[in-house]
Every structure is written in C-alpha cells, then in structure tokens.
C-alpha cells in the first residue's frame, strides 16, 4: 500500500475573544491507500477536528497535511474546493440530506456542482444507490426513509464521485444497534470490494473494532495505535 494522507505535527487552536483552546497538540498521522482507520476518543479529545483538517474542511494552526503528496496548505480556495469535491467523500452523523430532494437528487448534488450533465448524474447516482442497497428508494425523500436508509443515501452521495478517501464523522451515532451494524458492514464492503480508503471518527469501541486500525486520542494528542486482524480481533497494540 502507498500513503494517501500524511499529517505532520498538526496543531489547532481556537480563539474566542481572550480565551483560546488548543484542540490538537502536534499530531502525526499517516493513512495508507485502501485502509480502514477508526479515530476514537472521548468528547472534546480532538478527533473531529483532526478529521476536518485531513479533509480540508478546516486549516491547521501549524503543521502540514499532504493529500496524495499535495500540500493542502499550498492550494487556493478554488483548488481546495475542487479537491474536496472530487477526491474526498464526507459522511456526517445526521447525513445532512436535503429534505426537499429525492434520494437520487441528493446523490446527484456533488456531480451537479462539478458540472456533470443531468443524464450522467442520474446514471451515476443510481449506480451509487445500488451499491448501498438503496436503488428501490431512489424516488423517496428523506422524510420517507428510516434513519438507517437515509444514512445509506448519504454514503451513496459520498461515493458517487469515486473519491480517493471517505471521511465519516460519527456516522452511526444517531442509529440503533441494528442499523449501526448494517452501516459498518457497508463500510467494510467498500474497503474490501472497492479498495476504498475510509477514515471514521467514533466514540463506540465496537464500531472502531471493524476497522483495520484504530487511532486513540486524548487531550488533542494521539496516545495509542491499535491494529486489528481481518476477523476484527486485537492483534497488536503500539504506543504512539
């Protein structure tokens, strides 16, 4: 495998008036192509902040993020927007689907933003919905779906551009245990069958065990890396 994302000495400080909060404190992370990585830790440990920096949603105070060997700090806002749209798929806890659009129309959104013709949008959206088992719900709106179904549509939207990396922030946090398991099984199939690279933030140790590797964070730092076998059994623990 080759490195697809490399973060070097990342720090992130948020300033509010005279008060500052250091969310990340010198974090180093390396993600390999085709790897499923879980980032785990308690609330406020910096895991979502790290995910946002890796995906170019936010910028580090100091440090570097290299995406496919490109230093993201050197990109213009237009270039960064194009990179996120074409090479990174995002899945959030509540899906963030547009309620007035059908499943197919929601999945088409990133393609339309990139200038893809309507007929091609629909074709690719239907293929993405088929991949997540939601083809039969293509004409339904989010209000007509269960939470698990809506999250599958959000995943279809994330993969429709054939991104290099999918970033998922607590994607099972609003789901019951049955639907959580289905979503994690879907993510594993994307990694296994499509050589997809997936970085997932979670506070749930059972969700984290589905990954190839878990990065545990505390107080803005990486404190431990845990490797899992393909059977999701603990094989090795290495202090960061």
C-alpha positions in Angstrom: 0.0 0.0 0.0 1.0 3.6 -0.5 0.4 6.6 1.7 -2.6 8.7 0.7 -2.7 11.2 3.6 0.1 12.3 5.8 -0.3 14.8 8.6 2.8 16.3 10.2 2.9 18.0 13.6 -0.6 19.3 13.4 -1.8 21.8 15.9 -5.2 23.6 16.0 -6.0 26.5 18.4 -9.4 28.1 18.5 -9.6 31.6 19.7 -12.7 33.2 21.2 -12.1 36.7 22.5 -9.3 36.5 25.1 -9.9 32.7 25.5 -8.0 30.1 23.5 -8.4 26.3 23.3 -5.8 24.1 21.8 -7.8 21.2 20.2 -4.7 19.5 18.6 -1.2 19.3 20.0 1.4 18.1 17.5 -0.5 15.2 15.8 1.3 13.0 13.3 -0.9 10.6 11.2 -0.3 8.5 8.1 -3.1 6.8 6.2 -2.4 4.1 3.6 -4.5 3.7 0.4 -7.2 1.0 0.9 -7.0 1.2 4.7 -10.0 1.5 7.1 -8.9 3.6 10.0 -11.0 4.5 13.1 -10.2 7.5 15.2 -11.6 7.1 18.7 -11.6 9.0 21.9 -13.8 10.9 24.4 -15.8 14.0 23.5 -13.5 17.0 23.1 -10.3 15.0 22.5 -9.8 16.5 19.0 -10.9 13.6 16.8 -13.4 15.5 14.7 -11.0 18.4 14.5 -8.4 16.1 13.1 -10.8 14.6 10.6 -11.8 18.1 9.4 -8.1 19.0 8.9 -7.4 15.8 7.0 -10.4 16.6 4.7 -9.5 20.2 4.1 -12.7 21.5 5.8 -10.6 23.4 8.3 -7.0 24.6 8.3 -4.3 23.8 10.9 -2.8 26.5 13.1 0.6 24.9 12.4 1.7 21.7 10.7 1.0 20.1 7.3 -1.5 17.8 5.6 -0.3 16.1 2.4 -3.1 14.6 0.3 -1.9 12.3 -2.4 1.5 14.1 -2.0 0.0 17.5 -2.4 0.5 20.0 0.5 -3.1 21.2 1.0 -1.9 24.5 2.6 -0.5 25.5 -0.8 -3.8 25.2 -2.6 -6.1 28.2 -3.4 -9.6 28.1 -2.0 -10.9 27.1 -5.5 -8.3 24.3 -5.8 -9.2 23.1 -2.3 -12.9 23.1 -3.0 -12.3 21.0 -6.2 -10.1 18.6 -4.3 -12.7 18.1 -1.6 -15.5 17.7 -4.2 -13.6 15.3 -6.5 -11.3 13.3 -4.2 -13.0 13.2 -0.8 -16.4 11.9 0.2 -17.9 13.1 3.5 -20.5 11.3 5.7 -21.8 13.1 8.8 -23.7 11.8 11.8 -27.1 13.0 10.6 -26.5 12.6 6.9 -27.4 16.2 6.1 -29.6 15.2 3.2 -31.7 18.0 1.6 -35.3 17.2 2.7 -36.9 18.5 -0.5 -34.9 16.3 -2.8 -35.3 12.6 -3.6 -32.6 10.1 -2.8 -31.4 10.2 -6.4 -31.4 14.0 -6.4 -29.5 14.2 -3.2 -26.8 11.8 -4.5 -26.6 13.9 -7.7 -25.7 17.1 -5.8 -21.9 16.8 -5.8 -22.0 15.8 -9.5 -24.1 18.8 -10.5 -21.8 21.1 -8.6 -19.0 19.8 -10.7 -20.8 20.4 -14.0 -21.8 16.8 -14.8 -24.8 16.6 -17.3 -28.2 15.6 -15.8 -28.4 12.3 -17.6 -25.0 11.2 -16.5 -25.8 12.4 -12.9 -28.8 10.2 -12.8 -26.9 7.2 -14.1 -24.1 7.5 -11.6 -26.5 8.3 -8.8 -28.5 5.1 -9.5 -25.3 3.1 -9.5 -24.2 4.5 -6.2 -27.6 3.8 -4.7 -27.5 0.3 -6.0 -24.1 -0.1 -4.3 -25.5 0.8 -0.9 -28.7 -1.3 -1.4 -31.0 1.7 -1.8 -31.9 1.5 -5.5 -35.5 0.8 -4.7 -35.8 4.1 -2.7 -34.3 6.4 -5.4 -37.5 8.4 -5.7 -38.2 8.7 -2.0 -37.4 11.8 0.1 -35.5 11.7 3.4 -38.7 12.1 5.4 -40.0 8.9 3.9 -37.0 6.9 5.0 -35.7 5.4 8.2 -32.6 6.7 9.8 -30.5 3.8 8.5 -31.9 4.2 5.0 -31.1 8.0 5.0 -27.6 7.3 6.1 -27.1 4.8 3.3 -28.2 7.5 0.9 -25.6 9.9 2.5 -23.0 7.2 1.9 -24.1 6.9 -1.8 -23.7 10.6 -2.1 -20.2 10.3 -0.6 -19.1 7.6 -3.1 -20.8 8.9 -6.3 -17.7 10.9 -7.3 -15.5 7.9 -6.8 -13.4 9.7 -4.2 -9.9 8.6 -3.1 -11.0 8.8 0.6 -14.2 8.7 2.5 -14.3 10.6 5.8 -17.1 9.7 8.2 -17.8 11.6 11.4 -19.8 9.5 13.9 -21.9 8.0 11.0 -23.7 5.6 13.4 -24.1 8.0 16.3 -27.8 8.6 15.6 -28.7 5.0 14.7 -29.8 2.0 16.7 -27.6 -1.0 17.1 -29.1 -3.0 14.2 -28.7 -0.1 11.7 -25.3 0.8 13.1 -24.1 -2.8 12.3 -25.5 -2.5 8.8 -23.7 0.8 8.1 -20.4 -0.6 9.4 -20.8 -3.8 7.3 -21.4 -1.5 4.3 -18.2 0.5 5.0 -16.2 -2.8 5.3 -17.6 -3.9 2.0 -16.5 -0.6 0.3 -13.0 -1.1 1.7 -12.8 -4.8 0.8 -14.5 -4.8 -2.6 -13.6 -1.4 -3.9 -10.2 -0.8 -2.3 -11.7 2.3 -0.7 -9.9 4.3 1.9 -12.0 5.1 4.9 -11.3 7.2 8.0 -14.1 7.1 10.6 -14.5 9.0 13.8 -16.4 7.2 16.6 -16.7 7.0 20.4 -18.0 3.5 20.1 -15.3 0.7 20.7 -17.4 -1.9 18.9 -17.6 0.3 15.8 -13.9 1.0 16.0 -13.1 -2.7 16.0 -14.5 -3.0 12.5 -11.5 -1.0 11.2 -8.1 -2.3 10.2 -6.5 0.1 12.6 -7.7 2.4 15.5 -6.1 5.7 16.4 -6.9 6.6 20.0 -6.8 10.2 21.0 -6.9 12.1 24.3 -6.5 15.8 25.1 -5.6 16.7 21.5 -2.9 14.0 21.0 -2.6 10.5 19.7 -1.9 8.2 22.6 -2.2 4.8 21.1 -2.5 2.9 17.8 -4.3 -0.5 17.8 -4.1 -2.9 14.9 -6.9 -5.4 14.2 -6.9 -8.6 12.2 -9.4 -9.1 9.4 -11.5 -11.1 11.9 -11.7 -7.9 13.9 -9.6 -9.3 16.7 -6.9 -7.4 18.5 -3.5 -8.3 17.2 -1.1 -5.7 18.3 -1.0 -2.5 20.3 1.7 0.0 19.8 2.1 3.2 21.8 2.3 6.2 19.6 
